[in-house]
Amino acid sequence: MVILSAAGLALKAFLFFLCLVLLYRFIKIREKLPAMELRGSLSHLTGRKRWLAVWSILFFLACFTARMGPALYSPDMVMVFNYEEAARGQNPNVTRFNESNILSDHILEKVIQRGNLAIDVDRLSDFLTMSAPLDAEKLDVSVESNLKISTEYRVRCSSMASLYHTSPRTVLNLLADVYWEDFVGNYAENDSVLDLSFDELDGMEYLDVKDFLSMQAYKLRNYIPVYSSESGSFRAAESQETFASLSEKIGNFINIELERYEAFVLEKGLSQDRRTYQSRMQYANRLLETSQRKELAAYDVRIETIDMYNAFMTQFVLIPTYDEDKEFYMSRTKVGVDYFADEAKEHLAAATELGEEIEHNAYASTQVNASQAAGDAYSQADQYIESMKAELQKLSAQCRELCSAYFREKRDGYIQVCFTAPSAVNEAAAAFALAAVFAAVQAGLAVSKPFYRELRENRAGRKDGDKQEVHKESAAQ
Amino acid sequence: MAADVKEKETAVAIPKRGKKRRFRVICGVLLAAAVLTFCGWRMLSDELEVSFYHLYSPKIVGAEGVRAVVLSDLHNREFGPGNEDLVGQIAGLEPDLILIAGDMVNADDANLNVVADLCGALVKIAPVYYSPGNHESNLMYEQGSPLESLLVEQGVHFLVTWSEEAVVGKTPFLIGGLNTSPEGFAEYGAAFMEEYEKSSAFKLLISHYPNLYYDALADAAVDLAVCGHFHGGQVRLPLVGGVYHGDVGFFPQYSGGMYQLPHGAVFVSRGMGGHSLFPRVNNRPELAVIDINGRQDAGPQQTSS
């Protein structure tokens, strides 16, 4: 195809050369032009019409082949980004879309690796060019914000790629695959959070197991609402689950299964290592008490401030503000006191929560200390853990199935790729135009030939005459 | 006097014009010879060609695609000593699956070393699934060749009207092998296909004969079928395809490449060797690579230039 492309260029160069020759001849014979009669001139063509037609047809075919072949061999690839966020210049995960990533070095490296191509990244990069339809549009500064974001990119690979035992189409196909994988893997939805691992459970305290499993369950539940809001009615084909039904199942697991397990462990006072657990609880409670005291102190400060504000400021300070209905009014308390009250409430809630935690830890520690649980209770707890792990795995698999089905519908349409097919009619029209020029130039050359020959003969005769005169003169001397 | 001068000029001009014409003829002949040599070299080249194909499938789970390399119709040929060039090429392509669509041996040659050595090297790269062609069937069932046991020993999954489940990446596959010809399909293949088509996994069927998909399996619910046998039609014409195969005559419907079926796709390998004296013309031996992923292809777009 490189040869065909070169042939196309050579044909154009040849045509250009013929044009120059024709121009040169007409300049040379311009003095005779007024005397030329059109009919007489055209009579020079009569014997050559057939040859002229044959050469023109051959030229047309050569041009058509030289245009069509490379166009078929190295088509452009159009990548259409077909998701909602694309029009805002974003990836599906709402990060910024970067078009230069399409031809970035790491993508090209993967293309080379995938195609086992004997070419380096820089060379491949030289062969690939990318453009967007908006590139050709000029920005009109007189119109307010006519900026658009392109969602379509045209990638072209030079036919020179065929020198490296591959074809432009193959390179573009590999590029599309590699980029698609990279795009979906990095910028689309990432469900790696659904990969649950229970390796850390080995040797973990029985009460900590509950916290660990609860964290895993919350991971699943927090992942789902994002998609349930997008498409609440979506249903998995096989399990018939929806995002809402799955979220409820996970909620039940947290509120019922895990609580039941905790109650059992607390009741029996189970622990892997009683002393270590108790000392850990004591240390945790000491830290929690410190935090609780800080929270209570912060609460007291705010209550004291509110009292001071109420006593002195509210009598004369008026602050312009809006109420919930967006109505303007002059408030006596709005800014200061209300904010302090909110903060005080938060600190008190935090202190209460810490108190509950301290109480729970103390109770657990007491239970563990007083425990006289037999081996049965421990094996029962282990069974509990195994069944909860299995339940969580099942929920994770259901989440994955539902999300995969949901993503698959979205994912497959993120990037659509198509290759341009050259229009035979257009290519034929272009080749016909070149052939017409060729025919015209050939006709011009045929018409001008007798005059040009005459001119050359005259010049040659004049030169011979001059030579003869010189010869005569030298002979006379 | 003037007439004498003109005669002399003509006498001088004729040899000059003759020389010019001779020069032009020689140039033309040399150019034509160069073009013909180049075209002949290109047309008759038997250098291994790696062809890449893309298949969209919604059944592929996750962003990672699946790469299958297809070999067929080697006919005991070797690319490099011990097929090391071929193995090197395949190793460089890092496939997830290696599919062999039969006719790797010759029915009139009991030598199994080439295929055994090749498969021994290939199983180190990726799982190899092998469905026999007519030449293997001839060796095994008519000449009692121990080909099957030899390949199974090497670790090859040898599929004779049989299917095996496999998980590639996160995608479940059901890889089947159907070695019956269209004539024997009703007797030997129909029951297998009925069971095979029930699976919801990605169904990849290796069947040697492409003409099975003319009629018997034209509506089969197979995600990807892989065939060989036609050797690309032996002679390939641009824009037309393969010219001839003895089983189906001139211009086979599926002679080489990826074809869409109503419920899936069929890929026909052009093969890597031959067993007839007629050379492959414009039909280089093919090592096919099929990338299956979730990237959708839109139809071709007309250029306006």
Chai-1 contact restraints between the chains, C-beta under 6 A:
chainA,res_idxA,chainB,res_idxB,connection_type,confidence,min_distance_angstrom,max_distance_angstrom,comment,restraint_id
A,V78,B,Q301,contact,1.0,0.0,6.0,A-B,restraint_1
A,N116,B,G92,contact,1.0,0.0,6.0,A-B,restraint_2
A,N116,B,L93,contact,1.0,0.0,6.0,A-B,restraint_3
A,T170,B,F52,contact,1.0,0.0,6.0,A-B,restraint_4
A,N173,B,F52,contact,1.0,0.0,6.0,A-B,restraint_5
A,N173,B,H54,contact,1.0,0.0,6.0,A-B,restraint_6
A,D177,B,D291,contact,1.0,0.0,6.0,A-B,restraint_7
A,W180,B,R295,contact,1.0,0.0,6.0,A-B,restraint_8
A,E181,B,A63,contact,1.0,0.0,6.0,A-B,restraint_9
A,V184,B,A63,contact,1.0,0.0,6.0,A-B,restraint_10
A,G185,B,A63,contact,1.0,0.0,6.0,A-B,restraint_11
A,R408,B,P58,contact,1.0,0.0,6.0,A-B,restraint_12
A,R411,B,G294,contact,1.0,0.0,6.0,A-B,restraint_13
A,D412,B,P58,contact,1.0,0.0,6.0,A-B,restraint_14
A,D412,B,G294,contact,1.0,0.0,6.0,A-B,restraint_15
A,D412,B,Q296,contact,1.0,0.0,6.0,A-B,restraint_16
A,Q416,B,Q296,contact,1.0,0.0,6.0,A-B,restraint_17
A,Q416,B,A298,contact,1.0,0.0,6.0,A-B,restraint_18
A,V417,B,D297,contact,1.0,0.0,6.0,A-B,restraint_19
A,C418,B,A298,contact,1.0,0.0,6.0,A-B,restraint_20
A,C418,B,Q301,contact,1.0,0.0,6.0,A-B,restraint_21
A,F419,B,P300,contact,1.0,0.0,6.0,A-B,restraint_22
A,T420,B,Q301,contact,1.0,0.0,6.0,A-B,restraint_23
A,T420,B,T303,contact,1.0,0.0,6.0,A-B,restraint_24
A,A421,B,P300,contact,1.0,0.0,6.0,A-B,restraint_25
A,A421,B,Q302,contact,1.0,0.0,6.0,A-B,restraint_26
A,P422,B,T303,contact,1.0,0.0,6.0,A-B,restraint_27
A,S423,B,Q302,contact,1.0,0.0,6.0,A-B,restraint_28
A,S423,B,T303,contact,1.0,0.0,6.0,A-B,restraint_29
